[in-house]
Structures are given as C-alpha cells and as structure tokens.
Amino acid sequence: MNVGVISLGCAKNQVDTERMLGLLGRFGYAFTADPAAAEVLIVNTCGFIDPAKEESINTILEMAQYKEQGRCRILVATGCLTERYRQELLQEMPEIDILLGVREYEKLPGLLAQKLGVPLPKGGCGLADRVLTTPPYRAFLRTGDGCNNRCTYCAIPLIRGNLVSEPMEELVDEAKRLAGQGVTELTVIAQDTSGYGVDRYGQSMLIPLLKALNGIDALHWVRVLYTYPDTVNEGLLDTLAQGEKLIPYLDIPLQHIDDDILKRMHRRGSGAYIRSLLDYLYKNYPDFTLRTTMMVGFPGETDAQFQTLLAFLRDYPFDRVGAFAFSPEEGTKAARMPDQIPDEVKQARLAALMAQQRPISLQRNRRWVGRQTELLIEELTRTHAIGRTPREAPDVDGRVMIPRKSYHAIGDYEPIVLTEAHEYDMKGASV
C-alpha cells in the first residue's frame, strides 16, 4: 500500500516524519511523492505560530480532496498542531481519519490496520531505520525532544513538554547508521542543543557527543544548530573550532540583547555574558561563522531598547541574522503581558533591523573573497554547480555558485576559491 507524507515545520519535526516512514516501511508500506497515488496520506503538522497553524490546516484540507480525486482511503494528521488542538480538530475536521499527537507515531501501523480492516502486518524487530526526506548525503541528528526553558513567548513546551535527551550511545549508533547509508553531512539539532543531556546526565554532554561524532570516519561535516546562550561556553567554542569534521559555525538564537527584555522573555544569559562570548570568538577564532535570531516588538520594548539591539548588531557583526516580529501565541505568558506593541511599529522595526543587517552580511562575505574552501555540490545546471561551503547551513543560509565541470556530481565536496560576494550568496571557481 502506498503512503504519501507532507512534513511541515522545522527540521526537528522532519526527523519525526523520517522515523514514522521508517516504521511504516518495516511493516511493508511503500512510499510515493504523488498524493493522487497514495492510499494513505499523512500530514505531519506544525503548530508553533499562527501562519504555521494556518498552513497545517490548509494542507490537511488540500490532502482531504484526494479522497475524492485520488486513491486516498485514510487521511492521517499528526505532529504539533494535533498535539495542541486535539479535541478541536476531532470536532471540527471530520476529514481526518486518524489523529495522533507528538511521540505517538508508533501507534500508526496498528491504527492503519484497524481502519483498513486487515491484520497488522508483521514488522521486523529492533529499531527501524529512518527514511530520509533530505538528500541522501545529508541528515539531521536530533539529540532530544522538548525543552526545559520557559521562554514567555514560546509554545513549544506546551506542545512537546520538558527536555527528553536521547542516550548518547543511541545517538552515536544512529549517526553511524546514517553514515553507513551514505550521509556525509550531519546537522545536530534540538530545541536547545547545547543543553543536551542535562536531564539524563545532570550536565550538558554536547561536547562529548561532538567528539564521538568527530570520530566517525565516513562523516565529512558535523554542524550544530540551535544552541542556547547560557550553555554555550569557551569549551564548546574550542571544540567546534578544533574538531577535524566539526564546522566552526555558531548558531545562537539570542532574541534580544537588552537585559530587561531578556528578563521579560525569561531568557537566561545576560547581555554582558553574550558579549564576552563573542569577544572570545572574534579574538581567537575570527573565521567562525556566526548566526543568530532576533525578535522585535516584544511587549514593552521601547525605542531605546530597540536602538540598543541595533547598536549591538553593528558592534558585534553576525554573518547571518534571522529576525521576526513578536507574535502573541495562545497560552503563553507574553501574549497576556501589558504594553503590546502595535503591528505597524513591529513591522517598521523588523524592516529597519534587516536593512541594517544586509550590508553587514555583505561585508562578512567579502572577507572570504580570494580564499579557498570546500563546496558541497547540491545542484547542477547546464552551466553551473551550486551548493554550500562550511559557512552555509542547509535550508537556512545562502548558496555558492561555481562554473560546472564535467566531473561534478551532486554530493561531492569540491575544493574552490571564492571570487565574488553578495549579501547572502557567493560565487567561486574550482581550484
């Protein structure tokens, strides 16, 4: 029986999708990318912010049409939206035949058999391999689920609960299996990656995990995303800088730099501590790639506090900055705070921040012109090979283009020299 899956939201949700597919594959299901050909359609939803909720609902309704226009017999909805609004969806969306929350996909084979009126197919024993929805040369390694931080604007703990870290030996085994399948780029992720292991081992175990991953021969690049300010320290930065396969890339979503705003956000890590970390990096590892995320328009943010944020981004330049306007999410403390900022003010601040960042990103890219690096080739056109260097994380950063050679192949690592910089993308040439 053919199964089609639409995975929405973040890479962490994507890992759930891949594990779900691996489980179904173990029970004999086949997969199709054509929803019209699928007898079972699964939508793995996102429920983080309002636009993501709307996209999830619209996708469910779109897939429901294949019950009449295609071969679909069962429509499954799972993930963050269904976890958060289970009863409402059951009452208001009769199109859904099976509804599961997070951490419930193991129930799916049995529920499908029940709905189809057939015996449960025999599945193999042991842990099912993930079915990658990424290109075959790269994958995400999720170190855990949930989050112990209680940021006042964030609904993730309401959906996924407290941090539950995976045992280190299981993560290393999973990484080895992925490498054995041909994965050469591994991106380590979680809601709070630098807090990995605090719940299980009593302290952060990200550094020992990275050292173990660095020892897997078949891996070429290992990158870390979503670190949390107060659990990033000089030891972690040293580890990332000195590992043979570890990428010197710091993704540290700061959200703000003003101490009063950070306190209202319930963010640990003061402005002074953040500046000290960056001072250490600029002095000791000037070639680190730095990425952050900032929020504007948090309740009570004054013009002066916003100007403090802009000044910080000028004084402490980042290669990549993502920014978004505060969105009051149902059930969060920040949604109930006084002094909500008007939408037009939030959007004006967002535009001002991004306008300031563009020339900074261009200047940071220009530092690399004339220097040699590696390009992971991800796309081939008639005239060019396009991909990423160690400075670009998958899905979120820019890309690099070089003239195509006859020997280029997708998934190859090509030595190149960078020749031209733009605000987000760059150009280069084979060495």
N, C-alpha and C positions, 0 to 999 in steps of 0.2 A: 504494500500500500504506500502511495506517495504522500509525503508530508512537505508542506511549504511553510517557511518561517519568516516572519518580519521582526527584526530586532531593533527596538528603538532605544534612544537614550545613550548612556555613557558606555565606555569600554568595560566597566565592571559588570554592567547588565549583559554585555555581549558575551562575557565568559559564562554566565548562566545559560545563555542560549546555546553555546557550544557544548556545555555539559548535558543539556537537555537533548540535543541532537545525538550526542554520543550514546546516551542511554537508550533512545529510540532505535538507533542503529543496531545496538546489541540485541534488541527484540525483533529485528528483522525488517524494520521500516526502511524505505528508500526515500530519497530527498529530491525535490525539484525546485528550481528557481521560478517556475511558471505557475502563478497562483491558479490559473484556469485548469491546470493539470493535476492539482493537489486534491486528494480526497480528505485530508486533514490540513487545516490551516491554523497556524499558531501565531498570535501577536504577543510578543514579549514587550510589555508596555513600560513607559517612563511616567512618573508622577511627581517630578521634582518641582517644576514651576508651571504656571498656567499655560504657556504656549505648548509645553511638553504634554500636559494633560489633554489639551485640545487635539494635538497631533495623534495621540494614542486613541482617543475616541473616534476621530475621523478614520483612522486606519482600520479599526475594528469594523466600522460600518462599511467601509470600502471592501474589506475582505468578505463581509457577510453577503455581498452581492453575488459572490461566486457559488453560493448555494443554489442560485437560480441560473446563473450564466455559465457556470463551470461544473466541475465534478465534486465540489466540496460537500462532504456529508457531516463533518464535525468542525465547528469553529471553537478554538481554544484561546482564552485570554489569560495571561499570566504576568507576573512582574510587579513593579512598584505601584502602578495605578490600581491594580486589582487588590493588592495588599491593603492599600489605604482606603479604598472606597468599595470594599467587597459587597456590602449589603445594598448600597445604592445601585451598583452595576447589575446585581442579580435582579433587582426590582425593575430597573429602567431599560435594560438591554437584553430582551429575550433572545436576541440573535446569538448570544453566547451560549454554547452547549456545555462547555467545561470551563470553570473559573478557578484559577489557582493563584495564591499569593507568592511571595518570595520564599525560597527554601522549600518549596513543595513540589518541584518538578519530578521528584522520584515517584510521585503518585500517578504520573501521567500514563504509563503503559497500562496499569490496571484499570484506570478510568476509561481509557480509549476502548479497551476490550469490552468493558461493561456497556458502553454506549453502542458499540458495534454489534453486541450480542454474540461475541465469539470468545473462545477460551483464550486466556492470557498466553501469548506466545512464550516459548521457552527462551529465556535470556541467559547469556553467559554469566559466569561467576566473576567476582572481582570488580575492580574499578574500571568503568568504561572510559576509553579514550575520548577526548573531546573531538568533535568535528569542527575544524577551524572554519570560521567565516571570514578570516583575514586571508591575504595572500599566503601561499604555503611557506614562504621564507620568514614570516614574522608572526609573533603571537604575544598575547598578554598573559602575565603570570599574576593572578590575584592572590595577595597574601592573606586576606581575610575579608570578612563582611561586617557591616555595621560600623558604628562609631561611638566612642566614649565622650567625644567632645559634644558640648551642648551649645553650639552657636545659636544665638537667639533668632536668627533669620532662617535657619536650615531645618527642613522637614525630614531629612534622611534618617535621623534616629527614631522618629515617629514611625517610619516605614520599616526600617531594617534592624532597629534595635541596637544594643550595645555591640562593641567590637568583639568579634569571634575570630581569633587568628588561627590559621592552619598550622598544624605541626610542621616544623622545619624539614624533617626528613621526607614528609609527603610533598612539600613544595619542591625540594631538590629532585626527588624522583619524577615529579611531573615535568620539571624543566628538562631532565634527561630524556624523558619520553618524547617531548616536543622536539628536542634537538635531534633525536633519532628519526623523527618524521621529516626532517629537512629544515626545521626552523633555525635560522642563524641570528635573528634579532629578537631579543626578549625584552619586553617592557613590563617592569614591575609596577603594579598598581594596587590601590586600596582607597578607601575613603580617607585614611590617614596612614600613609605608607611608612613614615618614619616612626610611627607608634607600633609597628608590627611586633607582636609577641608580648606586649605589656600585660595583657590579660592572662596569657598562658605561662609565661616565664618570669613575670614580675619585673621585667625591664625590656627596653627596646632591643630586639635581636636583628634589626635590619643589617647592621654591619656584618655579623657572622653569616647571615644569609647571602649577602652580596659576595663575600669571599668564597662561599661554596659555589655560587653560580659562576664566578670568575674561573673556577677550576674545571668547568665542563668544556672539553676540547672543541666540540662541534659548534658551540656558540661563538659568534663574532662580535656582536654588540649587546650589552646589557644596560638598559636605561631605567631610571627611576622617575616616576611622576607622583604628584600629589603629596609632597612632604609637608609637615606642619611646623610652623616656626619654632616653637619651644623645644621640639625634639630633634631639630637639626643642630648639630654641633660641629666643632672643628674636626673631630674624629671622623664623622661621616663625610665631610668635605674632603679630608685627606684620603679616605678610602676610595671615593669616586674619582679622585684625581690620579691615584697611583695604580689602580687595577688595570691589568692589561686589556681586558674586554669591557671594563666599566666605562661608561661615557661620562666625561666631565660636564654634566648638564644638571643644573639645579632648577627644579620646578617647585616653587614655594609660594602657594597662593596666600598672599598677605592680607588681602581685602581692604586694609587701610594702614596708615602709619600713625595717626593721632591717637594718643593713649586713651583719651576719654571715649572716642568712638570704639576703639578696640575693647574697652571695658564693657561698653553697652552691647557690643556684639558677643560678649563672653568669649573673646579670643585671648588665649594665653600667648605670652611673648610680647614684651614691650617694644616700643619704637627704638629705644636705646639698644636692646638686645639684637633687634633686626639689623640695625646699622652696624653693630660690631661684627656680626657675621659677614656682612657684605664687605666691610673694611678688610677683614681677613682674606676674603676671596680675591678682592682687587689687588691686594699686596702679594699674595702667594701664588694665586692661580688666575692670572689675568685672562687666560683663554677659556675659562669656564663660560658656557652658555647659560644665561640666566632668564628664567621665565617666571612670571607671576600673574595673578589675577587680582583686580581691584574692583571694589564696589563703591559706587557713588550714590548719593541721595539717601543714605541710611537715616532713619528717623532722628531728627535733632542735629544733623550735620549742618554746621554753619558755613558761610562763605569763607571765613578764616580757616576753618578746618579743611575745607576743600583745597584752598590755596596751599596749605601745609602739605597735602598729598601731592599736588603738582610740583612743589619745590623739591620734595623727596625724590620724585621720579626724574627730575633734572639733575640732582646731585648724586643720585645712585642709579645710573642708567642700566636698564634691562634690555636684553636682546628682543624679548617677546613680552608683550603685555596684552592680556585679555581683560576687558572691562565690561561691566554690566550695571544697569540701574537697579537699585533695590526694588524687589517685588514682594509685597506683603503676602506671605504664604499662610494659608489656613492652618490654625493650630499652633503657630509659632509665637513666641513672646514678642518678637519685633513687630508683628502685624498688629499687636494691641498697644504698642507704645504711642505716647503723645508726640506731637511735633512731626507728623508725617510730612514729607517734602512733596510739593506739587509735581505732577508728572513733567510739566514743561521745564521746571528747574532741573530735575533729574536728567532729562534728555540733553539739556544745554551743557550740564557738567560732563556728561558722558562724551559728547561731541568735542568739548574742549580738551579733555584728557587724551582722547585718541588723536586729535590734531597735534597736540604736543608730542605724542609718542612717535609719530611717523618719521620725522627727521632723526630722532634718536635711534630708531631701529635701522634707518639707512646708514647712519654713522657707524653703528656697531657692525653692520655687514661690511662696510668699506674697509674695516681693519683687516679683513681676510683676503682682500684682492691681492693677487700675486703669491698667495700661499698654497701649499699642496695639502690635500686631504683625500678622503675616500668618498666615493659616491655609490650608494646602494641604488641600483637601477630598478625602477618600478614601472616604467612605461617606455615604449619605443614607438616613435612616429617614423615617417619616411625619412626625415632628415635629422631627428634629434633623439637622444636618450635623456630621460627625465627621472629624477629621483631625489634622494635626500643624503646629506652628509651627516656626520655625528651631531651637527648643530641643529638638526630638524627632527623633532619628534613626529611619529606618524599621526596623521589626521588633523593635527592642530597647528603645525608650523608651515612655513613656505617650502618651496621646492627649488631644485637646481637643474638647469638645462645645459647639456653639452652637445656638440655635433656628434651624430651617430657614426659608429664604426661597424664594420661587417661582423666583428666578433662579439659585439654586445649582446647580452641576454638578460632577461628580467631575473632579478635575484642575485646578479653578480655584484661584486664590490670592485669598483674601478678607480685606480689612482688618477686624480685630476688636479689641475691647478685652477683656482678661482680667478676669473678675469673681469667680472662686472657685477656690481652690487645695485640692488633696488631696495625698496622699503621692506619687502617681505621675501622676495625671491632673488636668486643669483644665477649667473651664468659662469661656465667654465669650459675647460678643454681637457681631453685625455693627455696624460703625461707620456 
